Amino acid sequence: METEIRKAGITYKMIRGDEVAESYIDLPISTERYEKLAKDITSESKVWNEVRDTLERLTILQGYRKLGAWSIELKIEI
């Protein structure tokens, strides 16, 4: 039996002064989280805000001051 792995590929930009860097995360996620992301990824949704807040923290951990543009690609791997 083949197992499906749900993933979120997240690309985000980090800003420090005039410097902009881009990072990418390929993250396995639960079926429940995958379905929430697929259903409701708008700036008003809870899951959207959770992702944005996490990316803001990662940006600071990486030594940048501000989160720039970001996007999510949902995929299922077998």
Secondary structure, DSSP 8 states (H G I E B T S, - for coil): ----EEEEEEEEEEEETTEEEEEEEEEE--HHHHHHHHH--STTSHHHHHHHHHHHHHHHHTT-SEEEEEEEEEEEE-
